[in-house]
Amino acid sequence: MPKKKKPLTKLEKAEHRAKTMVANEKKRNDAEKQKRYEQCLEMKLLKGHPPELAEKMAKELIYNQQEV
């Protein structure tokens, strides 16, 4: 017979749920930043900037922003 797991306490359940929420929030923020970077890069290229410079400017704008 397989071993039965010890049931989690309320605190353990809450901690597990909180870890999952933090991981999901980080994943969502990373996806949003990537999307904004791609859109910014596309706009820089449409405005006529060289690709290398456009990538550098887009990275600087999106990834080096301070959260307020």
Secondary structure, 3 states (H helix, E strand, C coil): CCCCCCCCCHHHHHHHHHHHHHHHHHHHHHHHHHHHHHHHHHHHHHCCCCHHHHHHHHHHHHHCCCCC
